[in-house]
């Protein structure tokens, strides 16, 4: 099963060399919509009113078949787009019908399947239907395209260039801080960039402007929580926890993110002892574009010995067990965990 990525898809669109079918999936909703729209726009050279057909959700497959098999009107190609077809809840006959559709494709039609809110992961062993669809598309000459979040360097360049196009200026360091603050989702980033540029008009967007205007992602907020824990600032950590509960962040998400920071510390400690290059280690552990998390942990881990980390993991495991127990008070559990972690890290004693 061959899966292509954004660069290969961009080349197809740029060259006008379209496959009979494209399956767009992955974690970046903005990119999936962007490329579905671009394929539709570039593949149809006639009136889109007659040559572009868009279907959403569970639809009448007969109408889809008719749209695919009808020849374009005053155009060399037509495009048929099917958004978020719920393959998991489709009947066997409906799913088999969708699979058979790929064998009916002809050179005058480009079929696009975009999976946005519907889960579609052909890389997963559990998602056999997704594998079957990709296999059927490939047999017909189609392509499955995985569109994940772009690399940090690409996003930084996009933000810096985007600020210039809007009459503002943003340094690369500020762009990276914006990524840490709001995350790497392109829809969110574009909206935040528009807001920042509208506020500054033709000025310089700095770190202070980002802090003033941009709401932090849950992950960034919880990262601040672990930052307070690592500096033994119990009061600030508890205050931020109070804010997280106020904004209704799930307690298990808070615990998971705190735990992830300690896993990063443990890995950084292992890397330090082995003498391995931190960049290579990030690749080995599968951090990808999130390698900065391991690099950040490497700067912190030297302050804590192995015994402190062991005690902290004991405390995290205990908190996880209690959170999953019936009738537990989630807020009290997390408050106790924060106090315990701060004490362990500062004193080296388990409480």
C-alpha positions as MATLAB code, in Angstrom:
seq = 'XXXXXXXXXXXXXXXXXXXXXXXXXXXXXXXXXXXXXXXXXXXXXXXXXXXXXXXXXXXXXXXXXXXXXXXXXXXXXXXXXXXXXXXXXXXXXXXXXXXXXXXXXXXXXXXXXXXXXXXXXXXXXXXXXXXXXXXXXXXXXXXXXXXXXXXXXXXXXXXXXXXXXXXXXXXXXXXXXXXXXXXXXXXXXXXXXXXXXXXXXXXXXXXXXXXXXXXXXXXXXXXXXXXXXXXXXXXXXXXXXXXXXXXXXXXXXXXXXXXXXXXXXXXXXXXXXXXXXXXXXXXXXXXXXXXXXXXXXXXXXXXXXXXXXXXXXXXXXXXXXXXXXXXXXXXXXXXXXXXXXXXXXXXXXXX';
ca = [
       0.000    0.000    0.000;
       1.693    3.178   -1.225;
       0.777    6.495    0.378;
       1.988    9.842   -0.950;
       2.333   13.153    0.859;
       1.791   16.854    0.210;
       4.807   17.437   -2.067;
       3.794   14.685   -4.492;
       0.203   15.942   -4.598;
       1.370   19.513   -5.237;
       3.430   18.249   -8.187;
       0.385   16.497   -9.713;
      -1.648   19.700   -9.450;
       1.177   21.888  -10.744;
       1.805   19.619  -13.745;
      -1.889   19.038  -14.406;
      -1.163   15.320  -14.307;
      -4.176   14.108  -12.337;
      -4.741   10.542  -11.156;
      -8.244    9.089  -11.635;
      -8.848    9.258   -7.874;
      -7.426   10.867   -4.742;
      -8.131    9.858   -1.149;
      -7.301   12.730    1.193;
      -6.854   11.875    4.868;
      -4.695   12.875    7.830;
      -4.701   15.200   10.809;
      -4.692   18.607    9.096;
      -8.262   19.600    8.198;
      -7.148   22.812    6.490;
      -4.818   21.018    4.065;
      -7.431   18.394    3.207;
      -9.986   21.043    2.254;
      -7.361   23.172    0.510;
      -6.225   20.345   -1.779;
      -9.723   19.020   -2.420;
     -10.632   22.523   -3.624;
      -7.439   22.839   -5.688;
      -7.924   19.492   -7.417;
     -11.502   20.471   -8.250;
     -10.431   23.897   -9.515;
      -7.459   22.767  -11.601;
      -8.849   19.540  -13.045;
     -12.013   21.145  -14.426;
     -11.322   23.477  -17.364;
     -14.957   24.077  -18.268;
     -17.971   25.419  -16.400;
     -17.868   24.006  -12.829;
     -21.661   24.244  -12.658;
     -21.869   21.249  -14.986;
     -18.546   19.558  -14.278;
     -18.074   19.721  -10.519;
     -20.247   17.534   -8.285;
     -19.891   17.560   -4.486;
     -21.506   14.974   -2.194;
     -21.451   14.985    1.598;
     -21.817   12.244    4.192;
     -23.950    9.175    3.571;
     -25.411    9.973    0.177;
     -27.328    8.151   -2.524;
     -24.535    6.162   -4.179;
     -26.523    5.882   -7.396;
     -26.274    9.657   -7.797;
     -22.531    9.365   -7.151;
     -22.198    6.626   -9.801;
     -24.147    8.722  -12.313;
     -21.944   11.767  -11.658;
     -18.759    9.727  -12.128;
     -19.927    8.023  -15.335;
     -21.420   11.048  -17.070;
     -19.056   12.708  -19.517;
     -17.983   16.322  -18.923;
     -19.858   19.107  -20.670;
     -17.729   21.495  -22.744;
     -14.657   20.397  -20.758;
     -11.950   17.751  -20.988;
     -12.451   16.690  -17.373;
     -14.973   16.729  -14.595;
     -14.459   16.321  -10.853;
     -16.584   14.461   -8.311;
     -15.905   15.079   -4.598;
     -17.231   12.877   -1.799;
     -16.756   14.396    1.673;
     -16.801   12.389    4.909;
     -18.482    9.222    3.716;
     -19.019    7.233    6.918;
     -17.481    3.934    5.875;
     -17.790    2.378    9.334;
     -21.579    2.751    9.467;
     -22.265    2.033    5.800;
     -24.015   -1.258    5.056;
     -22.073   -4.040    3.359;
     -23.837   -3.430    0.055;
     -23.140    0.316    0.268;
     -19.474   -0.238    1.078;
     -19.089   -2.846   -1.683;
     -20.740   -0.394   -4.059;
     -18.221    2.300   -3.139;
     -15.348   -0.128   -3.716;
     -16.748   -1.126   -7.121;
     -16.969    2.537   -8.127;
     -13.183    2.727   -8.521;
     -13.255    0.105  -11.269;
     -15.684    2.321  -13.232;
     -13.443    5.388  -13.315;
     -12.465    6.802  -16.697;
      -9.900    9.370  -17.829;
     -12.488   12.143  -18.095;
     -13.274   12.158  -14.348;
     -11.242   12.828  -11.197;
     -12.808   11.365   -8.055;
     -11.826   12.878   -4.688;
     -12.646   11.263   -1.341;
     -11.940   13.601    1.573;
     -12.092   12.265    5.125;
     -12.274   15.065    7.661;
     -14.488   14.352   10.682;
     -14.814   10.676    9.736;
     -11.943    8.536   11.027;
      -9.882    7.088    8.187;
      -6.487    5.539    8.850;
      -5.208    2.930    6.376;
      -2.023    2.682    8.483;
      -4.013    1.153   11.347;
      -4.398   -2.619   11.542;
      -7.911   -2.122   12.956;
      -9.144   -0.026   10.027;
      -9.564   -2.735    7.382;
     -12.203   -0.779    5.451;
      -9.777    2.097    4.934;
      -7.167   -0.352    3.638;
      -9.694   -1.834    1.216;
     -10.611    1.587   -0.166;
      -6.967    2.551   -0.652;
      -6.256   -0.778   -2.328;
      -9.208   -0.362   -4.719;
      -8.125    3.191   -5.557;
      -4.538    2.096   -6.274;
      -5.689   -0.694   -8.592;
      -7.538    1.966  -10.586;
      -4.451    4.208  -10.692;
      -5.603    6.424   -7.824;
      -3.539    7.777   -4.951;
      -3.968    7.956   -1.186;
      -2.603   11.222    0.228;
      -1.769   11.644    3.910;
      -1.912   15.312    4.908;
      -0.483   15.827    8.379;
       0.609   19.021   10.072;
       3.550   20.674    8.361;
       7.053   20.662    9.836;
       7.941   23.416   12.279;
      10.396   25.027    9.841;
       7.709   25.164    7.135;
       5.164   26.678    9.519;
       7.647   29.282   10.760;
       8.373   30.358    7.186;
       4.656   30.461    6.402;
       3.988   32.723    9.395;
       6.926   35.048    8.721;
       6.031   35.372    5.017;
       2.333   35.694    5.837;
       3.015   38.594    8.202;
       5.023   40.386    5.494;
       2.201   39.942    2.946;
      -0.162   41.560    5.439;
       2.145   44.543    5.971;
       3.640   43.422    9.284;
       6.901   41.889   10.455;
       7.416   38.786   12.580;
      10.744   37.282   13.579;
      11.259   33.524   13.302;
      11.600   33.267   17.100;
       8.175   34.896   17.522;
       6.685   32.537   14.945;
       8.041   29.550   16.896;
       6.558   30.981   20.101;
       3.198   31.334   18.331;
       3.404   27.647   17.356;
       4.141   26.669   20.960;
       1.222   28.797   22.124;
      -1.608   27.804   19.773;
      -0.367   24.576   18.186;
       0.324   23.580   14.576;
      -3.209   23.403   13.141;
      -3.198   25.542    9.989;
      -6.771   26.776   10.411;
      -5.953   28.101   13.882;
      -2.603   29.535   12.810;
      -4.092   31.455    9.876;
      -6.855   32.872   12.063;
      -4.360   33.914   14.747;
      -2.059   35.500   12.152;
      -4.973   37.499   10.723;
      -5.851   38.700   14.219;
      -2.271   39.668   15.057;
      -1.750   41.561   11.798;
      -5.073   43.371   12.107;
      -4.081   44.459   15.617;
      -0.564   45.617   14.694;
      -1.586   47.035   11.292;
       1.896   47.705    9.840;
       3.988   47.133   12.978;
       6.165   44.402   14.440;
       4.510   41.348   15.953;
       6.559   40.357   18.983;
       6.263   37.775   21.749;
       4.310   40.214   23.934;
       1.682   40.691   21.215;
       1.231   36.920   20.936;
       0.858   36.591   24.722;
      -1.686   39.426   24.752;
      -3.928   38.264   21.898;
      -3.564   34.523   21.391;
      -5.351   31.934   23.514;
      -3.087   29.081   24.512;
      -3.813   25.561   23.397;
      -4.534   23.021   26.117;
      -1.132   21.450   25.541;
       0.658   24.792   25.901;
      -1.255   25.586   29.090;
      -0.428   22.233   30.630;
       3.192   22.666   29.554;
       3.222   25.847   31.645;
       1.896   23.726   34.497;
       4.836   21.324   34.237;
       7.205   24.284   33.943;
       5.977   25.511   37.339;
       6.343   21.990   38.774;
       9.942   21.717   37.549;
      10.734   25.044   39.224;
       8.930   23.977   42.472;
       6.469   26.891   42.109;
       3.522   25.163   43.767;
       1.385   28.314   44.078;
       1.569   29.162   40.350;
       0.969   25.523   39.387;
      -2.168   25.286   41.538;
      -3.416   28.623   40.209;
      -3.014   27.418   36.612;
      -4.706   24.116   37.488;
      -7.647   26.133   38.788;
      -7.850   27.915   35.429;
      -7.698   24.625   33.519;
     -10.632   23.288   35.531;
     -12.494   26.562   34.944;
     -12.083   26.096   31.171;
     -13.295   22.476   31.543;
     -10.134   20.722   30.404;
     -10.513   16.982   31.024;
      -8.529   15.855   34.117;
      -7.126   12.842   32.257;
      -5.776   15.151   29.553;
      -4.027   17.213   32.243;
      -2.544   14.092   33.810;
      -1.536   12.672   30.423;
       0.294   15.847   29.409;
       2.086   16.131   32.753;
       3.088   12.473   32.458;
       4.360   13.044   28.914;
       6.706   15.754   30.185;
       8.179   13.312   32.703;
       8.546   10.669   29.985;
      10.480   13.279   27.990;
      12.714   13.838   31.037;
      13.349   10.120   31.438;
      14.232    9.747   27.770;
      16.509   12.785   27.920;
      18.276   11.276   30.935;
      18.767    8.004   29.021;
      20.124    9.879   26.018;
      22.555   11.803   28.242;
      23.889    8.608   29.833;
      24.306    6.843   26.505;
      26.021    9.802   24.860;
      23.631    9.662   21.893;
      23.026   12.771   19.791;
      19.763   14.394   20.950;
      18.546   14.953   17.368;
      19.150   11.316   16.467;
      17.430   10.225   19.677;
      14.375   12.347   18.822;
      14.140   10.531   15.485;
      14.589    7.133   17.147;
      11.797    7.875   19.622;
       9.501    9.084   16.817;
       9.188   12.720   17.908;
       9.196   13.985   14.325;
       8.404   17.684   14.204;
       8.015   17.672   17.992;
      11.729   17.065   18.565;
      11.865   20.344   20.485;
      10.112   18.564   23.388;
      13.071   16.218   23.881;
      15.545   19.061   23.384;
      13.698   21.090   26.007;
      13.727   18.149   28.421;
      17.479   17.701   27.890;
      18.050   21.217   29.242;
      16.022   20.436   32.375;
      16.884   16.857   33.267;
      20.340   17.623   34.666;
      18.696   19.175   37.739;
      17.083   15.893   38.814;
      18.619   12.536   39.715;
      17.178    9.154   38.790;
      15.652    8.596   42.229;
      13.579   11.786   41.987;
      12.260   10.750   38.566;
      11.417    7.278   39.898;
       9.428    8.770   42.793;
       7.627   11.113   40.384;
       6.556    8.199   38.172;
       5.236    6.410   41.265;
       3.170    9.501   42.095;
       1.873    9.769   38.510;
       0.870    6.101   38.414;
      -0.945    6.473   41.739;
      -2.805    9.553   40.461;
      -3.789    7.677   37.289;
      -5.174    4.797   39.351;
      -7.153    7.146   41.585;
      -8.571    9.158   38.665;
      -9.898    5.945   37.144;
     -11.509    4.872   40.422;
     -15.243    5.266   40.897;
     -16.344    8.336   42.879;
     -12.920    9.991   42.975;
     -12.574   13.767   43.372;
     -10.540   14.624   40.273;
      -9.592   18.118   41.382;
      -8.250   17.007   44.765;
      -6.274   14.182   43.135;
      -4.534   16.557   40.726;
      -3.918   19.182   43.406;
      -2.302   16.533   45.631;
      -0.260   15.294   42.672;
       1.121   18.754   41.935;
       2.112   19.337   45.565;
       3.684   15.873   45.719;
       5.665   16.324   42.489;
       6.988   19.726   43.578;
       8.071   18.278   46.929;
       9.737   15.213   45.381;
      11.684   17.282   42.868;
      12.799   19.837   45.436;
      13.546   17.511   48.380;
      14.201   14.150   46.732;
      11.820   12.464   49.193;
       8.624   10.542   48.346;
       5.513   11.680   50.243;
];
